[in-house]
Amino acid sequence: MAPGRAAALAYALLTFATLLWAGNAVASKVAVGLVSPQALVALRWSIALTAIAVLAGRETVRHRATLRAHWPMILLMGGFGYTGFNALTYEAGALTSAVNLALIEGTIPVLVLVLNLLVRGVPVRGGQLLGAAITLGGVVLVVSRGDPARLAALDLNRGDLLAALACLFYAGYTVALPARPAVPALAFFAAMAVAAWATSLPLLLGEWASGRTLWPGAAGWGLIAFTALGPSLAAQLAYMRGVATLGPNRAGLFNNLVPVFGALLAVVLVGESFGLVEAAALALVLGGIAVAEVFGRKAA
């Protein structure tokens, strides 16, 4: 595929992934009272693992020797990037505000730039930092709704620390993706799904032992099915392809579309208004990605 077409496909896939993750953020709020956080994580990966086994079971078996040789890396990436990120985010969502959560998740692109420099020695260009700052400005604008008083009223708590740790986990996963074993994406994701499911079980056991587990009813199962097939399966496969094409630094900036898409979903699902603030936030995030892309392509 020509470089231009490959990049365009990566943009579309990363945008699709962030749209699904925005839906996941909405689902995490809807889940309160329907299913407990760790039950949601474990059950969503059980469904995702079943689906990927049907789609890529034979292909995964064919590459089992390579996957087995890289199993420690796969376990760490699945445990931290998938299970750890989601478990901490769901727990943080019950302890902190949506504003705090969105602002903290806006640091993921910056963390990717820093970790990629420290771990892999990938230099960061000034234009990439500028693009990251512009996208973060869009996040700040959409979560504050243009009211500085909302930012002044922020109250940091334990939930914010959990959210920050979750962001560090996902940034680390993003930086590690280019070093994944040379197997088809579906086979690699199947191994990652096994790792995510396996590492989710101790967390579920701890939740059950503490008496906090809430098993889902019909509505809860519908929510779990969406998070399993959308944010867990389709979005992760799309994100892997985007990172493989653009690299962690360029692809990481798309994460800041999540709160903007979350605001747009609120317009569609609950009838909230879409005004100048939301439009300006979307323009800032897209503009920041465009600025970073100009310098990212030069670096590539």
N, C-alpha and C positions, 0 to 999 in steps of 0.2 A: 504494500500500500504506500502511496506517495506520502512524504512527510506532512504536507499540508492537510491531506485527507485524514491521516492518522491523528493529527492534533485536533482537527475538528471533531472527530469521533470521540476523542478523549474528553473534550470540553462537554459534549453532550452527555457522556456517561457520568462524568463527575457531577454535572448539574442534576441528572436524574438521581444519583445517589444521595445528594444533599436534600433533594425534595422528599425522598423517602425517610431520611433521618429527621427532617422537620416533622413528618407525620409520626415518627417514633417519639419525639418530644411531646407532641400532643397526647399520644397514647399513654405516656408515662404519667400524665396528670389524670387522664380518664381512668387509669388502672386503680387509683386509690379507692378502696372499698370493694373492688372487684377481684383483685388478686394481689398477694403480697409481693414485694420486690424480688426476692430470691426465687420464689416459685415461678414468677414471670420469666426470669432469666433462664432457669433450668428447663422449663417447659418449652420456651421458644426455641432453644437449641436442640431439644429433643425432636421437635417438628422439623426444624431446618436440616438436622442430620438425616432424618428419614427421607426427606425430599431429595437431598443431594445423593444419598445412597441409591435411590431409584435412578437418578439422572446419570450418575458417574461411578456407580459401584464397580463395574468391570474395568473401567479405565484406571480407577484408583488401585485396584488389585494388580494391574499390569505394572504399575510404578511403585509397588510396595517396597522394593529394595531401596530405592532412592529416598522415599519418604521415611523409611525406618532409619536410614543413616543420618537424616536431619531431624529426627524426632525431638531431641532436646530443644532445638530452635523453634520447631512447630509448637511444642507445648508452651513455651514462653510467650510466643506471639499470640496464640489462641487464648492462653490464660490471662494475659495482661491486656492485649488489644481488644479482645471480644468480651470475655467474661468480666474481667476486672473493670473495664471501662463502663459497661452497662450496669453492673452491680453497684458500683460507686455512684453513678449518675442517678439511678433510681433511688438509692438511699439519700443522696443529697437533695433530690427533688422534694423529699418529705421534710427536710430540715431547713431549707433556704428558699428564697423567693425565686420566681421565674426570671426576674431582672438580673439578680446576682448570677444565676446559673448561665444565662445567655452571655453575660459579660465575660465570665470566666472561660467559657468554651470558646470565646473569641480569641483567646490566647493560643489556641492550638497551632495556627500557621506560624506564629513567632517561635513557639517551642520547636516546631519542625526545623526551622531555619537554624536555630541554635544547636539542636542535637545533631543535625546533619553536619554542621561545622565541627563540633567536638568529637563525634564518633567516626565520621567518614572523611573529615577534612575538606568538605565541599565548601568553597568560598561563597560568601554572601555579598551580593552586589548592592550598592546603595539604592538602586532602583527597585530591587526586590524588597528591601526594608521599607521603602516609601510605599510600595504597593500594599504591603502588609499593614502599614499604619493607616492607609486610606480605608482598607476593608474593615479594620477595627473601628474606625470612625463611623462607618455605616452601622456596625453592630451597636455601638454606643447610642447612635441616633434612634435606631428602631426600638431598643429596649427602654430608652428614656422617654420616647414619644415626644422628643423635642423639648422636654421640661428638665432643665438642670437641677431642679429641686429633687427630682426622683433619684438622681445620682448622689446628691448631698445626703439623702436619707438612707443610703446603703448601710447595712449593719452586718458586718462579717461574723460568721459563726462556724460551728463545726461542719455544717453542710458545705460551706464554701471550701474548706480544706479538702473534703472528700471530692468535690468537683474538680479542684485544682489537681489532685492526684490522678483522677480519671483522665484529665486532659494530658498529663504527662505520659500516662500509659499509652494513649492513642497516638500521641506524637512519636513515641518510641516505636510503636508498631509500624507507623508510616515510614519512618526512616529505615526500618529493617526490611521492608517489602522488596526493594531491589535485590537483596541478597537471598531471596527465597530459592529453594531448589528448582532445577530446570526440569519441571514436569508441567503438563497442561494445567491451566488455571482451575478447572473443575476438580482435578485430582488433588491439587494443593488445598483448595478450599474444603474438600471433603476431610482431609487430615486436620485442618484447622477447626472444622466443626466438631470432630471427635475431641480435640483438645479443649474446645470451649465447653462442650457438654460435660466432659470429665471433671474439669475444674469448677463447674457450677454446682456439682453435687455436694461437696463439703460445705459450701455456703448455704445451700438449701437445708442441709442437715443441721447447721448451726441455727438457722432461723426457726426450724421446727423444734429444736431442743429448747429454744427460748420462748416457745409458745406464741410466736408472731406470725406463723404461716397461715395464710388465707387461701384456700383452694378455690379455683374459679368455678363459676356457674356458666350458663350458656353465653352470656355477654362477655365474661372473662375469657372463655375459649375463643370467641371471635376475635378479641383483641390480641390474644397470643398468636393466633394464626396469622394475623396481619404482620405482627412484628417478626415472626419467623420467616415468612415468605418474602416480605418486602425489605425492611431494614436489615435483617440478618442475612438473607440469601442474595436477593437481587442487588441490593445496594453494595454489599461487600464485594461481589464479583465485579460490578461496575467500577468501584473504587480501585480495586487491584489493577484492572486494565488501565485506568487513567494514570495511576502512579507509574506503571510499567512504561507508559508512553512518554509522559512529561517529566517524571522524576518527582521525588518527595517535595522539594521546595516549591515547585510550580503547582503541583496538584494540591498541596496542603492548604493553599489560600482559598480553595473552593469551600472549605469547611465553614467559612463565615457567611455563606449563603443560607445556612441552616436557620438562624434566627429570623432572617428576612423572609424566607419561605414560611416559617412558622407564623409570622404576622399575616402573610397572604392567606394561609390556610384558615386563620381565624376569621378572615373576611368571608371566605367561602362557607365555612362550617357553622359559624355562630353569628354571622351577619355584622361583624365589626366593620367600621368604615376604613376605606383605603384613601388616605389623603396625601398631602404634600410631604409630610414627614416620612411616610412609608416609601413614597416614590423616590425621595432624596436618598434614603438609606439604601435602597436597591441600586440606585445610580452610583453611590459611593463604593459599594462592594464590587459591583461589576467593573467600575472604573479602576479600582485598586488592583483587581485581577488583571485587567488589560495592561496597566502600567508594569506590573511585575512580569507579565508575559513578554513584553518587549525586551526587557533585560534578560529574562530567562532564556529566550530564544537565542540571544546574542551569546550568552554563556554556553548554551548547548552547541 
